[in-house]
Amino acid sequence: MKWTTPGHTVAVSRPDVNFGAVERALAGWQTWAKTGPKTFDLERIRDKLRAAGL
């Protein structure tokens, strides 16, 4: 799965993982990964994916 913002794309999981599994692992990310009004902690997102085996 790739994380895309205007002008930036960052891979947050391996290319062969199931998209639905990634979505389930990241449920609520807009809240628990938020670090500011428009910023998010990408490392926390990656940690969640690693913990889910993704």
Buried (B, 14 or more C-beta within 10 A) or exposed (E): BEBEEEEEEEEBBEEEBEEEBBEEBBEEBEEEBEEEEEEBBEEBBBEBBEEBEB
